[in-house]
Amino acid sequence: MWKKSLRVSAEISPSLLLRAVSSSSSSGLHRFHEFSPFRSVGTTAAPKNVSPFRECSIFPVLEISFKSFCSQSKLAENFRCWNCGAGAEYATAFMFCHTCCSIQPVDESVDYFRVFGLRREYPIDLEEVEKMYKDWQKKLHPDLVHSKSQREREYAAAQSARVIGAYYTLADPLSRAIYLAKLEGLAVDEEERITDPELLAEILEIREAVDETEDTQSLNLIRSQLQEKFQFWSNCFKVAFDMKNLEDVTSSIRRMIYYRRSIEEIVKKL
């Protein structure tokens, strides 16, 4: 049985650790949390900034307040309907035209956060995202667009795939962190070899403990500790990202990756 708790091993700025520990304490880090990739990670949820849908035929229009962008009008200028030439009313995912209701092609310049009307921040309101995801999928379902032209049906399929990709990326705290780093121009190699001796020693210790443990109770205890470590480094990531400290952003993501993999190994053994 693994009798000692996991260490916090990292070369990371003291200010980041202090804020992360404070964040962890306020969020109840040391209580057991059953891990779920579809649970929001962060100390607080982002403000709910999405109003109810305004219907255009069977397709929704999102009315969103984007305080993090320069202005609605400047962003909306980038969107023009292929069918009637009308511009977008809102700086959000231009999935259909508010004038003629034609389904629009995917615009790759619209990031996953804007698909759901979110600020580019780590904490998200996952319940709101899931609600919007289901609504988009209903509106883009093949059964509801079968009467449209072949062109629009293809656009609907592409938009649906885009929404699915956006949802599953943002719903998982690790993939959300990696995606945020990517948007900042920071590529994280998930297969990079461990070079930090202290972290390497900890990972080897974890693997040894898992290999030597057979009973479910002990494995669940190890998993619980790893979930706490994952949560801790999630908090570290949030602080580092808010401070635009890209070095600590990378360090936090790497540790989230290693702890996630260790958790997955335990799940396979249970």
WOLIN-V521485 format. One record per backbone hydrogen bond with DSSP energy under -1.0 kcal/mol. CO is the residue of the C=O (numbers start at 1). NH is the residue of the N-H. E is the energy in kcal/mol with one decimal. If there is no record, write none. Layout:
co-><CO,CO>
nh-><NH,NH>
e-><E,E>
//
This chain:
co-><13,14,15,16,17,18,19,20,21,22,23,24,25,28,36,49,54,56,59,61,63,66,71,72,73,75,76,79,86,90,93,95,97,102,107,111,113,119,124,125,126,127,128,129,130,131,132,133,134,135,136,141,145,149,150,151,152,153,154,155,156,157,158,159,160,161,162,163,164,165,166,167,172,173,174,175,176,177,178,179,180,181,182,189,196,197,198,199,200,201,202,203,204,205,206,207,208,215,216,217,218,219,220,221,222,223,224,225,226,227,228,229,230,231,232,233,234,235,236,237,238,239,240,241,244,245,246,247,248,249,250,251,252,253,254,255,256,257,258,259,260,261,262,263,264,265,266>
nh-><17,18,19,20,21,22,23,24,25,26,27,29,28,31,39,65,61,59,56,54,51,69,75,76,77,78,79,88,81,92,95,104,101,97,110,115,118,121,126,129,130,131,132,133,134,135,136,137,138,139,140,144,148,153,154,155,156,157,158,159,160,161,162,163,164,165,166,167,168,169,170,171,176,177,178,179,180,181,182,183,184,186,185,192,200,201,202,203,204,205,206,207,208,209,210,211,212,219,220,221,222,223,224,225,226,227,228,229,230,231,232,233,234,235,236,237,238,239,240,241,242,243,245,244,246,249,250,251,252,253,254,255,256,257,258,259,260,261,262,263,264,265,266,267,268,269,270>
e-><-2.1,-2.6,-2.1,-2.6,-2.8,-2.1,-2.5,-2.8,-2.5,-2.0,-1.4,-2.6,-1.3,-1.5,-1.5,-1.2,-1.2,-2.4,-2.5,-1.6,-1.6,-1.1,-1.2,-2.5,-1.3,-1.5,-1.8,-1.2,-2.9,-2.0,-1.7,-2.8,-1.4,-2.1,-1.9,-1.4,-3.1,-2.2,-1.2,-2.0,-2.7,-2.0,-2.3,-2.7,-2.3,-1.8,-2.8,-2.4,-1.9,-2.3,-1.9,-1.8,-1.7,-2.5,-2.1,-2.0,-2.7,-2.1,-2.1,-2.8,-2.5,-2.2,-2.0,-2.4,-2.4,-2.5,-2.5,-2.7,-2.4,-1.5,-2.3,-2.6,-2.4,-1.7,-2.4,-2.3,-2.4,-2.3,-2.1,-2.3,-1.1,-2.8,-2.0,-1.4,-2.8,-2.3,-1.8,-2.6,-2.4,-1.9,-2.4,-2.5,-2.3,-2.4,-2.5,-2.6,-2.0,-1.9,-2.6,-1.7,-2.2,-2.6,-2.4,-2.0,-2.4,-2.5,-1.8,-2.0,-2.7,-2.4,-2.5,-2.4,-1.7,-2.2,-2.0,-2.2,-2.2,-2.1,-2.6,-3.2,-2.5,-1.8,-2.7,-1.1,-1.2,-2.0,-2.3,-2.1,-2.4,-2.2,-2.3,-1.6,-2.1,-2.5,-2.2,-2.5,-2.3,-2.3,-1.9,-2.3,-2.4,-1.9,-1.7,-2.4,-2.0,-1.2,-1.7>
//
